[in-house]
Amino acid sequence: MASKVRKAVRPGALIKGRDVRGVRARQGLTRQAFAERYGLDPRTVEGWEQERFGMDRSARVLLLVIAHEPEAVVRSLRKAKLAGR
């Protein structure tokens, strides 16, 4: 399995569906935990990983930030939740 995990996504590179699995694996998260942590639907994460679903530009940007600065996303989601958004 480890051989199938892609290397880290390079800064500035467009993330692809198959990269999602590597991002998630480097964080040691299951699909369910990854989806919950970042406010995503687990079926969508699965679809991206299996390349059954395409990603729009905003999803690619979010996943790129998650790949390089995951805590920034967690902090932002936490602040939004506290603000009642």
Salt bridges, closest charged atoms under 4 A:
ASP19 OD1 - ARG6 NE 2.43
ASP41 OD2 - ARG43 NH2 2.89
GLU46 OE2 - ARG31 NH1 3.86
GLU46 OE1 - ARG52 NH2 3.97
GLU49 OE1 - ARG21 NE 3.88
GLU49 OE2 - ARG24 NE 2.57
GLU49 OE1 - ARG31 NE 2.66
GLU51 OE2 - ARG18 NH1 3.29
GLU71 OE2 - ARG37 NH2 2.27
